[in-house]
Amino acid sequence: MVISRKQESPKCDIFINKVKLKQTEKFKYLGTIISNDGKTNREISARTAQAKINFQKMKTILINKHISIETRKRAFQCYIEPVLMYECEAWTISKQIQNKLEATEMWFLRRMLRIPWTAKKTNERVLNEANKRRSLVRAIRKRQATFLGHVMRRGKLEHLVTTGKFEGKRNRGRQREKIMDGLAT
């Protein structure tokens, strides 16, 4: 796989024992989807879908009205959030992705409180009812900052890649958002 900004990925021929390896657009490595455009949109969508599947598997516990909301929230934090936030330290979160993550957080909360989509309750009202604040994006940013501190102290190739300080000309057009840009906000 060749990771590039270009619309059409450059062709790369690699041979092992005179056998040509197939070039791919995306693959899964250690549970994370790596795509040839270098973006994390597919990975975040896959994580969201996997977390929703796990939520459905634990639905009997997470929406049970006989269990207190605090206990259900703790169960959610223990069993669903880790699935959703796996490898989030490497995500580049744009405003669009942040909105998607916040919507996902509200999706989980509305189901835990058994609020149907036809009930016209605002997100703020749902958060008040659950005695909760939005915490998913904040937790992701905290994990990213912790990881960034580790990378900055190490000061090797990871530091160079993360800070994006390479010599040479930049490409034309709007520059992509970097991990550092998300942490600055």
Phi, psi and chi 1 to 4 in degrees:
 res  aa     phi    psi   chi1   chi2   chi3   chi4
   1 MET       -  138.6 -178.3  170.7   71.5      -
   2 VAL  -112.0  125.2  176.9      -      -      -
   3 ILE   -94.2  122.3  -62.2  175.9      -      -
   4 SER  -150.8  155.3  173.4      -      -      -
   5 ARG   -78.0  -21.7  -80.3 -176.5   61.8  144.4
   6 LYS   -64.5  150.9  -62.0  178.3 -178.8  173.1
   7 GLN   -59.9  -44.6  -67.8  -69.9  -22.8      -
   8 GLU  -105.8  122.1 -169.7  169.9  -45.6      -
   9 SER   -68.2  137.3 -175.3      -      -      -
  10 PRO   -61.6  146.7  -15.4   24.1      -      -
  11 LYS   -83.3  140.1  -62.1  -64.7  176.1 -155.2
  12 CYS  -137.6  121.3 -177.3      -      -      -
  13 ASP  -103.3  117.9  -65.1  -30.0      -      -
  14 ILE  -122.5  130.2  -61.7  175.7      -      -
  15 PHE  -116.7  138.1  -66.6   89.2      -      -
  16 ILE  -126.6  117.9  -63.1  178.0      -      -
  17 ASN    52.7   44.2  -64.2  -28.0      -      -
  18 LYS    64.9   18.1  -62.1 -179.7 -177.5  178.4
  19 VAL  -111.2  125.0  176.3      -      -      -
  20 LYS   -79.1  130.5 -177.3  179.4  175.1 -175.6
  21 LEU   -80.1  142.4  -65.2  179.6      -      -
  22 LYS   -76.9  134.8 -179.2 -176.6  167.6 -164.1
  23 GLN   -88.5  136.6 -172.4  169.2  -19.3      -
  24 THR  -124.7  161.2 -176.3      -      -      -
  25 GLU   -90.9  -28.3  -67.6 -178.1   11.2      -
  26 LYS  -154.5  154.2   64.9  176.6  179.8  166.9
  27 PHE  -155.2  161.7   69.8   94.3      -      -
  28 LYS  -102.1  125.3 -162.5  171.8 -130.4 -176.6
  29 TYR  -128.5  119.4  179.1   70.8      -      -
  30 LEU    52.2   38.3  -63.3  176.3      -      -
  31 GLY    84.7    1.2      -      -      -      -
  32 THR  -114.8  136.3  -58.6      -      -      -
  33 ILE   -84.8  123.5  -62.6  172.8      -      -
  34 ILE  -110.4  125.6  -59.5  171.3      -      -
  35 SER  -113.8  159.7   59.5      -      -      -
  36 ASN   -73.3  -12.1   65.7  -12.5      -      -
  37 ASP   -91.2   -5.5   60.8    0.7      -      -
  38 GLY    76.8    7.4      -      -      -      -
  39 LYS   -92.7  161.1  -65.7 -177.2  179.4  178.9
  40 THR  -106.8    8.7   56.1      -      -      -
  41 ASN   -58.8  -45.0  -62.0   -1.8      -      -
  42 ARG   -64.8  -40.6  -69.9  179.2 -175.4  169.7
  43 GLU   -63.7  -43.8  169.5   62.8   15.9      -
  44 ILE   -66.1  -40.6  -66.0  170.5      -      -
  45 SER   -63.3  -41.4  -63.9      -      -      -
  46 ALA   -66.1  -41.0      -      -      -      -
  47 ARG   -63.2  -43.2  -71.2  -84.5  126.9 -141.9
  48 THR   -61.0  -46.0  -58.8      -      -      -
  49 ALA   -63.0  -42.3      -      -      -      -
  50 GLN   -64.7  -40.0 -172.5   62.9   44.4      -
  51 ALA   -64.8  -39.0      -      -      -      -
  52 LYS   -66.3  -37.1  -73.8 -178.6  177.7 -178.6
  53 ILE   -63.3  -45.0  -71.5  168.3      -      -
  54 ASN   -65.3  -35.4  -73.7    3.7      -      -
  55 PHE   -61.5  -43.9 -175.6   90.2      -      -
  56 GLN   -63.5  -35.2  -68.2  -60.4  -30.0      -
  57 LYS   -66.6  -32.5  -71.7  178.6 -177.7  176.4
  58 MET  -101.3   15.7  -67.5 -171.7   64.3      -
  59 LYS   -55.2  -38.0 -169.0  175.3 -176.1  178.4
  60 THR   -61.6  -31.0   54.6      -      -      -
  61 ILE   -86.3  -45.1  -64.6  167.7      -      -
  62 LEU   -72.4  -21.2  -65.7  172.4      -      -
  63 ILE  -112.8    7.7   67.1  169.0      -      -
  64 ASN   -69.4  119.9 -169.5  -20.6      -      -
  65 LYS   -73.4  -16.1  -74.9 -171.6  175.6 -177.5
  66 HIS   -80.3  -11.5  -60.5  -65.1      -      -
  67 ILE  -101.7  136.3  -60.2  173.0      -      -
  68 SER   -62.7  153.1   73.5      -      -      -
  69 ILE   -63.5  -32.8 -173.6   65.6      -      -
  70 GLU   -64.6  -42.7  -66.5  -56.4  -42.2      -
  71 THR   -66.1  -41.0  -55.0      -      -      -
  72 ARG   -65.1  -38.7  -70.7 -175.7  -81.3  160.9
  73 LYS   -64.6  -39.4  -73.2 -168.4  -58.3 -170.1
  74 ARG   -66.8  -39.7  -72.1 -172.6   62.3 -162.8
  75 ALA   -63.2  -39.8      -      -      -      -
  76 PHE   -61.6  -44.5  176.4   79.9      -      -
  77 GLN   -64.5  -32.9  -75.2  178.9  -39.8      -
  78 CYS   -80.4  -36.5  -69.4      -      -      -
  79 TYR  -111.9  -25.8  -62.5  108.1      -      -
  80 ILE  -104.4  -46.5  -50.8  -60.2      -      -
  81 GLU   -57.3  -41.6  -90.9 -170.9   10.4      -
  82 PRO   -60.8  -34.7  -24.8   33.7      -      -
  83 VAL   -66.1  -43.0  172.5      -      -      -
  84 LEU   -68.6  -38.2 -179.6   61.3      -      -
  85 MET   -97.7    9.5  -67.5  175.0   36.0      -
  86 TYR   -59.4  126.1  177.8   73.9      -      -
  87 GLU    66.0   23.3 -156.7   54.1   45.5      -
  88 CYS   -71.1  -13.8   69.7      -      -      -
  89 GLU   -62.4  -24.8  -66.7   85.6   -1.0      -
  90 ALA   -98.4    1.0      -      -      -      -
  91 TRP   -74.7  144.7  -66.9   -8.4      -      -
  92 THR  -103.9  114.6  -56.7      -      -      -
  93 ILE  -104.9  109.6  -59.2  176.8      -      -
  94 SER   -84.7  175.7   63.2      -      -      -
  95 LYS   -62.3  -38.4 -171.5   64.7  178.1  167.5
  96 GLN   -63.6  -44.6  178.9 -175.1   14.0      -
  97 ILE   -66.6  -39.3  -63.3  -69.8      -      -
  98 GLN   -60.3  -43.9 -178.6  175.3  -21.8      -
  99 ASN   -61.8  -38.9  -68.8  -19.0      -      -
 100 LYS   -65.5  -41.7 -175.6  176.3  178.6 -179.8
 101 LEU   -65.9  -39.6  -71.7  168.7      -      -
 102 GLU   -65.8  -38.3  -72.5  174.8   -9.3      -
 103 ALA   -64.8  -38.4      -      -      -      -
 104 THR   -64.1  -42.7  -58.5      -      -      -
 105 GLU   -60.0  -42.6 -176.8  177.3   18.2      -
 106 MET   -68.7  -34.2  -67.4  -53.0  -60.4      -
 107 TRP   -58.2  -47.7 -174.9   90.5      -      -
 108 PHE   -62.6  -45.7  -71.3  125.2      -      -
 109 LEU   -65.2  -41.8 -161.3   54.4      -      -
 110 ARG   -62.9  -37.4  -74.6  175.5 -175.5  -89.5
 111 ARG   -70.9  -37.9  -77.0 -177.4 -177.9   53.0
 112 MET   -64.8  -33.3  -73.9  170.7   61.6      -
 113 LEU   -90.9   -0.9  -65.4  172.7      -      -
 114 ARG    58.6   45.9  -66.6 -179.0  158.4 -153.7
 115 ILE   -98.8  114.2  -60.9  172.8      -      -
 116 PRO   -71.1  159.8   25.5  -31.5      -      -
 117 TRP   -68.9  -19.1   65.4  -88.2      -      -
 118 THR   -76.8  -21.0   52.9      -      -      -
 119 ALA   -74.6  116.4      -      -      -      -
 120 LYS   -81.5   69.3  -53.8 -123.8 -169.9 -105.2
 121 LYS  -104.4  135.4  -72.5 -170.5  177.8 -178.3
 122 THR   -73.3  161.1   63.7      -      -      -
 123 ASN   -61.1  -38.4  -71.4  -18.7      -      -
 124 GLU   -62.8  -40.0  -71.8   73.8   26.6      -
 125 ARG   -66.5  -38.9 -153.7  163.7  137.2 -152.7
 126 VAL   -66.0  -42.6  171.9      -      -      -
 127 LEU   -62.8  -40.5  -71.4  166.0      -      -
 128 ASN   -64.4  -41.2  -74.4  -22.0      -      -
 129 GLU   -63.2  -34.7 -164.7  172.7  -46.1      -
 130 ALA   -87.9   -4.5      -      -      -      -
 131 ASN    55.4   52.2 -164.4   20.6      -      -
 132 LYS  -142.1  157.0 -172.3  174.5  179.0  -13.9
 133 ARG  -115.4  161.1  -66.4 -175.8  -10.6 -157.8
 134 ARG   -63.8  127.2  -70.5 -176.4 -170.4 -101.7
 135 SER  -132.7  -12.2   60.5      -      -      -
 136 LEU   -64.0  -53.4 -178.2   62.7      -      -
 137 VAL   -65.0  -37.7  174.4      -      -      -
 138 ARG   -63.2  -41.1 -167.7  175.5  -42.4  111.1
 139 ALA   -66.7  -38.7      -      -      -      -
 140 ILE   -64.5  -45.6  -70.0  170.6      -      -
 141 ARG   -61.2  -37.9  -64.3  -80.1 -170.0 -142.3
 142 LYS   -65.2  -43.8 -176.6  177.2  178.7 -175.3
 143 ARG   -65.3  -37.3  -72.9  175.6   67.4  166.8
 144 GLN   -65.4  -41.4  -73.3  177.3  -24.7      -
 145 ALA   -65.3  -39.5      -      -      -      -
 146 THR   -62.6  -45.1  -57.2      -      -      -
 147 PHE   -64.9  -40.7  178.6   70.0      -      -
 148 LEU   -62.3  -40.4 -178.7   66.3      -      -
 149 GLY   -60.0  -41.0      -      -      -      -
 150 HIS   -63.2  -44.8  170.3   70.5      -      -
 151 VAL   -64.9  -42.4  167.2      -      -      -
 152 MET   -66.8  -36.8  -62.3  -54.1 -112.2      -
 153 ARG   -68.9  -33.1  -77.1 -171.9  -59.2  -83.2
 154 ARG   -69.3  -44.8 -178.4  130.2 -170.5 -119.3
 155 GLY    71.1   26.5      -      -      -      -
 156 LYS  -107.6 -146.1  -58.5 -140.9  175.9 -171.7
 157 LEU   -58.5  -37.1  178.0   63.8      -      -
 158 GLU   -59.9  -38.4  -60.6   90.3   -3.2      -
 159 HIS   -62.7  -45.0  178.7  -87.5      -      -
 160 LEU   -63.8  -43.3 -177.3   64.8      -      -
 161 VAL   -67.5  -42.4  170.1      -      -      -
 162 THR   -67.9  -43.2  -55.5      -      -      -
 163 THR   -77.7  -19.4   55.7      -      -      -
 164 GLY    71.0   30.5      -      -      -      -
 165 LYS   -99.4   86.7  -61.7 -165.0  176.1  170.2
 166 PHE  -113.0  154.4  -69.4   98.4      -      -
 167 GLU   -85.1  154.8  -68.0 -175.2   22.7      -
 168 GLY   119.4 -179.8      -      -      -      -
 169 LYS   -86.1  145.8  -80.3  179.8   71.6  174.3
 170 ARG   -84.8  155.9  -65.4 -179.5   -2.2  174.2
 171 ASN   -71.9  159.7  -69.7  -25.7      -      -
 172 ARG   -70.7  159.3  -70.8  179.1   59.3 -169.3
 173 GLY    91.0 -178.6      -      -      -      -
 174 ARG   -66.6  134.3 -175.6  178.8 -165.9  162.4
 175 GLN   -78.3  148.4  -62.9  -60.1  -51.8      -
 176 ARG   -68.3  153.0  -76.6 -165.1  179.6  172.1
 177 GLU   -73.5  138.5 -171.4  167.8  -24.0      -
 178 LYS  -108.2  164.8  -60.2 -179.6  -72.8  -75.5
 179 ILE   -57.5  -40.3  -67.8  174.6      -      -
 180 MET   -61.4  -35.7  -62.3  -67.6  -76.1      -
 181 ASP   -62.7  -41.3  -62.7  -23.6      -      -
 182 GLY   -67.7  -34.3      -      -      -      -
 183 LEU   -76.2  -22.5  -69.5  173.6      -      -
 184 ALA   -72.7  -22.0      -      -      -      -
 185 THR   -86.6      -   56.6      -      -      -
